[in-house]
């Protein structure tokens, strides 16, 4: 059950909405909270019921460790740090076991074969539980914040985090709230619990938030169903060919890479919009997680706008503890590379993700080193660096770097990524059709149509020129114009779903 499915839109969501606000209307706040928790757990179990046991095991264990940390802090018995390390170790082992076991064993077997050893370990083929990367990081952040007792005074007033106790139902809701459970944003207790407490003590329906929720949910649904899934057809066709050892002509190669670059953009952007919209349905404002990253003029700016909450988590709980930028320049570059590299590994178990993370780490280091160079010569405010030409050049280099590195992110094997890159740069030349001026002939292997080029042009226009959905939401006012706009997008999305089956969000795989 995904956000962009009939069963979610016309069954699960209405039941949750009516049930939640019905209980609140009769001032059954505890039951309303319990209903929201149970509904969120049902939403998670709908994918695969055995995943639910893993989620609950993680919740119970982290809840218990958090209690131990707070109890140790209140008694000042110096055991809190041990419990914190125990909690971090537990979460990383849980994540590593399910996400990386097959990857490590597969490469161990290759290593053994290389040295002509006579043994190999059978791969267990462990299924990856949905959202484990997200709820694991979320709970690591919670344990660290418990140890640091951040914002304890404010949270005590909301009866969530006191000196030695945590309300279990509140904690379950914090972890499992279904709009953000599957693919983020990665939320913090200090962002969520005050909102939950206010919500449960208010009996009225916040119609302004619901109107905004419908508006941005419709935009996100349209991005996912109509735009992202359209690009997915060409991207999937192209990558399928190169992953199986084939090659594409130069036009097909570039269309394949750009199609995936746009598919990923609108898929993740659509998810983030829909998550924010669903949160607003229940009076909760989730943090912004996506903010026009393809407009970025450098790689650092990109990571401030793409998966914002992941970047914030890595900064607060990895980059700063490593020393951040407070040490020497060499140590700062080291820290930047480590964070970017681990971000790649977090996304998936495979050499493609390793290479993608390493390339982004190198790019982050080069950009910071470039900044050091400008600073040493005092060139930051030179006329050339402020010129439009320089900014366009920066965007061009940044976008093409992203487009090329996404290939390693997407390809299921390294050979496929290399085959596509060879086609893009003419290293392996595939003859163009005689009537190459006709798009269907030129993009025959991708099943491309005349509209393919149109979609690519529109994609560039939307990401570079149009207001993003967060800006539109900020300007939102209830009006017939906005009702019509959201209604048209919603109608087109629903009709599109009736023609083609829904496709899971890309970030569900991580």
Secondary structure, DSSP 8 states (H G I E B T S, - for coil): --TTSHHIIIIIHHHHHHHHHHHHHTT-HHHHHHHHHHHHHHHHHTT-HHHHHHHHHHHHHHHHHHHHHHHHHHHT-S-HHHHHHHHHHHHHHHHHHHHHHHHHHHHHHHHHHHTT-S-----------TTHHHHHHHHHHHHHHHHHTTTHHHHHHTTSB-SS-B-HHHHHHHHH-HHHHTT-----HHHHHHHHHHHHH--S--HHHHHHHHHHHHHHHHIIIIIIHHHHHHHHHHHHHHHTT----HHHHHHHHHHHHHHHHHHHHHHHHHHHHHHHHTT------B--GGG-SSHHHHHHHBSHHHHHHHIIIIIHHHTTTSS-HHHHHHHHHHHHHHHHHHH-SSHHHHHHHHHHHHHHHHHHHHHHHHHHHT-TT-TTTTSHHHHHHHHHHHHHHHHHHHHHHH-SSHHHHHHHHHHHTTSS-----TTTTSHHHHTGGGT--HHHHHHHHHHHHHHHHS--HHHHHHT----HHHHHHHHHHHHHHHHHHHHS-----GGGG-
